Amino acid sequence: MTIPETMKAMRKMAGLTQAEFAQHRGVSRRVIQDVERGTGNPTVESLNSIAKLFGLQVGFVRIRRKKDS
């Protein structure tokens, strides 16, 4: 899943509108809208605030690359 898809799914699991979700997480509604559209560039702080509701935290994950032949 992409970040926009994940954000929308998390918000819907919580049963909240974009405005309610934003207020609950302490970010602007615009942040939620932009992330869900895939046009936003949220800060790590904003993403952590949103993810905290679900016991998650933003982190770095190693990308698996195919070995060159």
Phi and psi restraints in degrees (range 20) as a CNS / XPLOR table:
assign (resid 1 and name C) (resid 2 and name N)
       (resid 2 and name CA) (resid 2 and name C) 1.0 -84.4 20.0 2
assign (resid 2 and name N) (resid 2 and name CA)
       (resid 2 and name C) (resid 3 and name N) 1.0 167.9 20.0 2
assign (resid 2 and name C) (resid 3 and name N)
       (resid 3 and name CA) (resid 3 and name C) 1.0 -60.3 20.0 2
assign (resid 3 and name N) (resid 3 and name CA)
       (resid 3 and name C) (resid 4 and name N) 1.0 -46.0 20.0 2
assign (resid 3 and name C) (resid 4 and name N)
       (resid 4 and name CA) (resid 4 and name C) 1.0 -58.9 20.0 2
assign (resid 4 and name N) (resid 4 and name CA)
       (resid 4 and name C) (resid 5 and name N) 1.0 -43.3 20.0 2
assign (resid 4 and name C) (resid 5 and name N)
       (resid 5 and name CA) (resid 5 and name C) 1.0 -64.5 20.0 2
assign (resid 5 and name N) (resid 5 and name CA)
       (resid 5 and name C) (resid 6 and name N) 1.0 -41.8 20.0 2
assign (resid 5 and name C) (resid 6 and name N)
       (resid 6 and name CA) (resid 6 and name C) 1.0 -65.4 20.0 2
assign (resid 6 and name N) (resid 6 and name CA)
       (resid 6 and name C) (resid 7 and name N) 1.0 -43.8 20.0 2
assign (resid 6 and name C) (resid 7 and name N)
       (resid 7 and name CA) (resid 7 and name C) 1.0 -60.6 20.0 2
assign (resid 7 and name N) (resid 7 and name CA)
       (resid 7 and name C) (resid 8 and name N) 1.0 -46.6 20.0 2
assign (resid 7 and name C) (resid 8 and name N)
       (resid 8 and name CA) (resid 8 and name C) 1.0 -63.8 20.0 2
assign (resid 8 and name N) (resid 8 and name CA)
       (resid 8 and name C) (resid 9 and name N) 1.0 -42.7 20.0 2
assign (resid 8 and name C) (resid 9 and name N)
       (resid 9 and name CA) (resid 9 and name C) 1.0 -63.4 20.0 2
assign (resid 9 and name N) (resid 9 and name CA)
       (resid 9 and name C) (resid 10 and name N) 1.0 -42.6 20.0 2
assign (resid 9 and name C) (resid 10 and name N)
       (resid 10 and name CA) (resid 10 and name C) 1.0 -63.3 20.0 2
assign (resid 10 and name N) (resid 10 and name CA)
       (resid 10 and name C) (resid 11 and name N) 1.0 -43.7 20.0 2
assign (resid 10 and name C) (resid 11 and name N)
       (resid 11 and name CA) (resid 11 and name C) 1.0 -62.7 20.0 2
assign (resid 11 and name N) (resid 11 and name CA)
       (resid 11 and name C) (resid 12 and name N) 1.0 -43.8 20.0 2
assign (resid 11 and name C) (resid 12 and name N)
       (resid 12 and name CA) (resid 12 and name C) 1.0 -67.4 20.0 2
assign (resid 12 and name N) (resid 12 and name CA)
       (resid 12 and name C) (resid 13 and name N) 1.0 -35.9 20.0 2
assign (resid 12 and name C) (resid 13 and name N)
       (resid 13 and name CA) (resid 13 and name C) 1.0 -61.4 20.0 2
assign (resid 13 and name N) (resid 13 and name CA)
       (resid 13 and name C) (resid 14 and name N) 1.0 -33.1 20.0 2
assign (resid 13 and name C) (resid 14 and name N)
       (resid 14 and name CA) (resid 14 and name C) 1.0 -79.5 20.0 2
assign (resid 14 and name N) (resid 14 and name CA)
       (resid 14 and name C) (resid 15 and name N) 1.0 -11.3 20.0 2
assign (resid 14 and name C) (resid 15 and name N)
       (resid 15 and name CA) (resid 15 and name C) 1.0 69.9 20.0 2
assign (resid 15 and name N) (resid 15 and name CA)
       (resid 15 and name C) (resid 16 and name N) 1.0 34.7 20.0 2
assign (resid 15 and name C) (resid 16 and name N)
       (resid 16 and name CA) (resid 16 and name C) 1.0 -118.4 20.0 2
assign (resid 16 and name N) (resid 16 and name CA)
       (resid 16 and name C) (resid 17 and name N) 1.0 149.9 20.0 2
assign (resid 16 and name C) (resid 17 and name N)
       (resid 17 and name CA) (resid 17 and name C) 1.0 -74.8 20.0 2
assign (resid 17 and name N) (resid 17 and name CA)
       (resid 17 and name C) (resid 18 and name N) 1.0 170.4 20.0 2
assign (resid 17 and name C) (resid 18 and name N)
       (resid 18 and name CA) (resid 18 and name C) 1.0 -59.5 20.0 2
assign (resid 18 and name N) (resid 18 and name CA)
       (resid 18 and name C) (resid 19 and name N) 1.0 -43.4 20.0 2
assign (resid 18 and name C) (resid 19 and name N)
       (resid 19 and name CA) (resid 19 and name C) 1.0 -64.5 20.0 2
assign (resid 19 and name N) (resid 19 and name CA)
       (resid 19 and name C) (resid 20 and name N) 1.0 -43.7 20.0 2
assign (resid 19 and name C) (resid 20 and name N)
       (resid 20 and name CA) (resid 20 and name C) 1.0 -64.9 20.0 2
assign (resid 20 and name N) (resid 20 and name CA)
       (resid 20 and name C) (resid 21 and name N) 1.0 -42.9 20.0 2
assign (resid 20 and name C) (resid 21 and name N)
       (resid 21 and name CA) (resid 21 and name C) 1.0 -63.6 20.0 2
assign (resid 21 and name N) (resid 21 and name CA)
       (resid 21 and name C) (resid 22 and name N) 1.0 -43.9 20.0 2
assign (resid 21 and name C) (resid 22 and name N)
       (resid 22 and name CA) (resid 22 and name C) 1.0 -60.8 20.0 2
assign (resid 22 and name N) (resid 22 and name CA)
       (resid 22 and name C) (resid 23 and name N) 1.0 -47.7 20.0 2
assign (resid 22 and name C) (resid 23 and name N)
       (resid 23 and name CA) (resid 23 and name C) 1.0 -63.2 20.0 2
assign (resid 23 and name N) (resid 23 and name CA)
       (resid 23 and name C) (resid 24 and name N) 1.0 -43.6 20.0 2
assign (resid 23 and name C) (resid 24 and name N)
       (resid 24 and name CA) (resid 24 and name C) 1.0 -61.8 20.0 2
assign (resid 24 and name N) (resid 24 and name CA)
       (resid 24 and name C) (resid 25 and name N) 1.0 -36.0 20.0 2
assign (resid 24 and name C) (resid 25 and name N)
       (resid 25 and name CA) (resid 25 and name C) 1.0 -94.6 20.0 2
assign (resid 25 and name N) (resid 25 and name CA)
       (resid 25 and name C) (resid 26 and name N) 1.0 -3.7 20.0 2
assign (resid 25 and name C) (resid 26 and name N)
       (resid 26 and name CA) (resid 26 and name C) 1.0 76.0 20.0 2
assign (resid 26 and name N) (resid 26 and name CA)
       (resid 26 and name C) (resid 27 and name N) 1.0 30.3 20.0 2
assign (resid 26 and name C) (resid 27 and name N)
       (resid 27 and name CA) (resid 27 and name C) 1.0 -125.5 20.0 2
assign (resid 27 and name N) (resid 27 and name CA)
       (resid 27 and name C) (resid 28 and name N) 1.0 167.8 20.0 2
assign (resid 27 and name C) (resid 28 and name N)
       (resid 28 and name CA) (resid 28 and name C) 1.0 -77.8 20.0 2
assign (resid 28 and name N) (resid 28 and name CA)
       (resid 28 and name C) (resid 29 and name N) 1.0 155.4 20.0 2
assign (resid 28 and name C) (resid 29 and name N)
       (resid 29 and name CA) (resid 29 and name C) 1.0 -60.2 20.0 2
assign (resid 29 and name N) (resid 29 and name CA)
       (resid 29 and name C) (resid 30 and name N) 1.0 -34.3 20.0 2
assign (resid 29 and name C) (resid 30 and name N)
       (resid 30 and name CA) (resid 30 and name C) 1.0 -60.8 20.0 2
assign (resid 30 and name N) (resid 30 and name CA)
       (resid 30 and name C) (resid 31 and name N) 1.0 -38.8 20.0 2
assign (resid 30 and name C) (resid 31 and name N)
       (resid 31 and name CA) (resid 31 and name C) 1.0 -59.6 20.0 2
assign (resid 31 and name N) (resid 31 and name CA)
       (resid 31 and name C) (resid 32 and name N) 1.0 -46.7 20.0 2
assign (resid 31 and name C) (resid 32 and name N)
       (resid 32 and name CA) (resid 32 and name C) 1.0 -63.3 20.0 2
assign (resid 32 and name N) (resid 32 and name CA)
       (resid 32 and name C) (resid 33 and name N) 1.0 -47.4 20.0 2
assign (resid 32 and name C) (resid 33 and name N)
       (resid 33 and name CA) (resid 33 and name C) 1.0 -57.9 20.0 2
assign (resid 33 and name N) (resid 33 and name CA)
       (resid 33 and name C) (resid 34 and name N) 1.0 -49.5 20.0 2
assign (resid 33 and name C) (resid 34 and name N)
       (resid 34 and name CA) (resid 34 and name C) 1.0 -64.6 20.0 2
assign (resid 34 and name N) (resid 34 and name CA)
       (resid 34 and name C) (resid 35 and name N) 1.0 -40.5 20.0 2
assign (resid 34 and name C) (resid 35 and name N)
       (resid 35 and name CA) (resid 35 and name C) 1.0 -65.4 20.0 2
assign (resid 35 and name N) (resid 35 and name CA)
       (resid 35 and name C) (resid 36 and name N) 1.0 -45.3 20.0 2
assign (resid 35 and name C) (resid 36 and name N)
       (resid 36 and name CA) (resid 36 and name C) 1.0 -64.1 20.0 2
assign (resid 36 and name N) (resid 36 and name CA)
       (resid 36 and name C) (resid 37 and name N) 1.0 -29.7 20.0 2
assign (resid 36 and name C) (resid 37 and name N)
       (resid 37 and name CA) (resid 37 and name C) 1.0 -81.5 20.0 2
assign (resid 37 and name N) (resid 37 and name CA)
       (resid 37 and name C) (resid 38 and name N) 1.0 -15.7 20.0 2
assign (resid 37 and name C) (resid 38 and name N)
       (resid 38 and name CA) (resid 38 and name C) 1.0 82.5 20.0 2
assign (resid 38 and name N) (resid 38 and name CA)
       (resid 38 and name C) (resid 39 and name N) 1.0 15.4 20.0 2
assign (resid 38 and name C) (resid 39 and name N)
       (resid 39 and name CA) (resid 39 and name C) 1.0 -108.0 20.0 2
assign (resid 39 and name N) (resid 39 and name CA)
       (resid 39 and name C) (resid 40 and name N) 1.0 -5.7 20.0 2
assign (resid 39 and name C) (resid 40 and name N)
       (resid 40 and name CA) (resid 40 and name C) 1.0 -86.2 20.0 2
assign (resid 40 and name N) (resid 40 and name CA)
       (resid 40 and name C) (resid 41 and name N) 1.0 162.9 20.0 2
assign (resid 40 and name C) (resid 41 and name N)
       (resid 41 and name CA) (resid 41 and name C) 1.0 -132.4 20.0 2
assign (resid 41 and name N) (resid 41 and name CA)
       (resid 41 and name C) (resid 42 and name N) 1.0 69.8 20.0 2
assign (resid 41 and name C) (resid 42 and name N)
       (resid 42 and name CA) (resid 42 and name C) 1.0 -68.7 20.0 2
assign (resid 42 and name N) (resid 42 and name CA)
       (resid 42 and name C) (resid 43 and name N) 1.0 151.8 20.0 2
assign (resid 42 and name C) (resid 43 and name N)
       (resid 43 and name CA) (resid 43 and name C) 1.0 -76.2 20.0 2
assign (resid 43 and name N) (resid 43 and name CA)
       (resid 43 and name C) (resid 44 and name N) 1.0 161.5 20.0 2
assign (resid 43 and name C) (resid 44 and name N)
       (resid 44 and name CA) (resid 44 and name C) 1.0 -60.8 20.0 2
assign (resid 44 and name N) (resid 44 and name CA)
       (resid 44 and name C) (resid 45 and name N) 1.0 -36.6 20.0 2
assign (resid 44 and name C) (resid 45 and name N)
       (resid 45 and name CA) (resid 45 and name C) 1.0 -60.3 20.0 2
assign (resid 45 and name N) (resid 45 and name CA)
       (resid 45 and name C) (resid 46 and name N) 1.0 -44.5 20.0 2
assign (resid 45 and name C) (resid 46 and name N)
       (resid 46 and name CA) (resid 46 and name C) 1.0 -64.5 20.0 2
assign (resid 46 and name N) (resid 46 and name CA)
       (resid 46 and name C) (resid 47 and name N) 1.0 -44.3 20.0 2
assign (resid 46 and name C) (resid 47 and name N)
       (resid 47 and name CA) (resid 47 and name C) 1.0 -64.1 20.0 2
assign (resid 47 and name N) (resid 47 and name CA)
       (resid 47 and name C) (resid 48 and name N) 1.0 -39.1 20.0 2
assign (resid 47 and name C) (resid 48 and name N)
       (resid 48 and name CA) (resid 48 and name C) 1.0 -66.2 20.0 2
assign (resid 48 and name N) (resid 48 and name CA)
       (resid 48 and name C) (resid 49 and name N) 1.0 -37.7 20.0 2
assign (resid 48 and name C) (resid 49 and name N)
       (resid 49 and name CA) (resid 49 and name C) 1.0 -61.9 20.0 2
assign (resid 49 and name N) (resid 49 and name CA)
       (resid 49 and name C) (resid 50 and name N) 1.0 -41.3 20.0 2
assign (resid 49 and name C) (resid 50 and name N)
       (resid 50 and name CA) (resid 50 and name C) 1.0 -69.7 20.0 2
assign (resid 50 and name N) (resid 50 and name CA)
       (resid 50 and name C) (resid 51 and name N) 1.0 -46.3 20.0 2
assign (resid 50 and name C) (resid 51 and name N)
       (resid 51 and name CA) (resid 51 and name C) 1.0 -69.2 20.0 2
assign (resid 51 and name N) (resid 51 and name CA)
       (resid 51 and name C) (resid 52 and name N) 1.0 -26.8 20.0 2
assign (resid 51 and name C) (resid 52 and name N)
       (resid 52 and name CA) (resid 52 and name C) 1.0 -56.8 20.0 2
assign (resid 52 and name N) (resid 52 and name CA)
       (resid 52 and name C) (resid 53 and name N) 1.0 -34.0 20.0 2
assign (resid 52 and name C) (resid 53 and name N)
       (resid 53 and name CA) (resid 53 and name C) 1.0 -55.7 20.0 2
assign (resid 53 and name N) (resid 53 and name CA)
       (resid 53 and name C) (resid 54 and name N) 1.0 -31.0 20.0 2
assign (resid 53 and name C) (resid 54 and name N)
       (resid 54 and name CA) (resid 54 and name C) 1.0 -104.0 20.0 2
assign (resid 54 and name N) (resid 54 and name CA)
       (resid 54 and name C) (resid 55 and name N) 1.0 12.5 20.0 2
assign (resid 54 and name C) (resid 55 and name N)
       (resid 55 and name CA) (resid 55 and name C) 1.0 71.7 20.0 2
assign (resid 55 and name N) (resid 55 and name CA)
       (resid 55 and name C) (resid 56 and name N) 1.0 25.7 20.0 2
assign (resid 55 and name C) (resid 56 and name N)
       (resid 56 and name CA) (resid 56 and name C) 1.0 -112.2 20.0 2
assign (resid 56 and name N) (resid 56 and name CA)
       (resid 56 and name C) (resid 57 and name N) 1.0 163.8 20.0 2
assign (resid 56 and name C) (resid 57 and name N)
       (resid 57 and name CA) (resid 57 and name C) 1.0 -145.1 20.0 2
assign (resid 57 and name N) (resid 57 and name CA)
       (resid 57 and name C) (resid 58 and name N) 1.0 144.8 20.0 2
assign (resid 57 and name C) (resid 58 and name N)
       (resid 58 and name CA) (resid 58 and name C) 1.0 -69.5 20.0 2
assign (resid 58 and name N) (resid 58 and name CA)
       (resid 58 and name C) (resid 59 and name N) 1.0 137.5 20.0 2
assign (resid 58 and name C) (resid 59 and name N)
       (resid 59 and name CA) (resid 59 and name C) 1.0 -150.4 20.0 2
assign (resid 59 and name N) (resid 59 and name CA)
       (resid 59 and name C) (resid 60 and name N) 1.0 173.5 20.0 2
assign (resid 59 and name C) (resid 60 and name N)
       (resid 60 and name CA) (resid 60 and name C) 1.0 -99.2 20.0 2
assign (resid 60 and name N) (resid 60 and name CA)
       (resid 60 and name C) (resid 61 and name N) 1.0 133.8 20.0 2
assign (resid 60 and name C) (resid 61 and name N)
       (resid 61 and name CA) (resid 61 and name C) 1.0 -120.7 20.0 2
assign (resid 61 and name N) (resid 61 and name CA)
       (resid 61 and name C) (resid 62 and name N) 1.0 133.4 20.0 2
assign (resid 61 and name C) (resid 62 and name N)
       (resid 62 and name CA) (resid 62 and name C) 1.0 -65.2 20.0 2
assign (resid 62 and name N) (resid 62 and name CA)
       (resid 62 and name C) (resid 63 and name N) 1.0 134.2 20.0 2
assign (resid 62 and name C) (resid 63 and name N)
       (resid 63 and name CA) (resid 63 and name C) 1.0 -88.6 20.0 2
assign (resid 63 and name N) (resid 63 and name CA)
       (resid 63 and name C) (resid 64 and name N) 1.0 128.9 20.0 2
assign (resid 63 and name C) (resid 64 and name N)
       (resid 64 and name CA) (resid 64 and name C) 1.0 -84.0 20.0 2
assign (resid 64 and name N) (resid 64 and name CA)
       (resid 64 and name C) (resid 65 and name N) 1.0 122.6 20.0 2
assign (resid 64 and name C) (resid 65 and name N)
       (resid 65 and name CA) (resid 65 and name C) 1.0 -111.1 20.0 2
assign (resid 65 and name N) (resid 65 and name CA)
       (resid 65 and name C) (resid 66 and name N) 1.0 146.5 20.0 2
assign (resid 65 and name C) (resid 66 and name N)
       (resid 66 and name CA) (resid 66 and name C) 1.0 -70.8 20.0 2
assign (resid 66 and name N) (resid 66 and name CA)
       (resid 66 and name C) (resid 67 and name N) 1.0 142.0 20.0 2
assign (resid 66 and name C) (resid 67 and name N)
       (resid 67 and name CA) (resid 67 and name C) 1.0 -71.9 20.0 2
assign (resid 67 and name N) (resid 67 and name CA)
       (resid 67 and name C) (resid 68 and name N) 1.0 139.3 20.0 2
assign (resid 67 and name C) (resid 68 and name N)
       (resid 68 and name CA) (resid 68 and name C) 1.0 -67.6 20.0 2
assign (resid 68 and name N) (resid 68 and name CA)
       (resid 68 and name C) (resid 69 and name N) 1.0 138.6 20.0 2
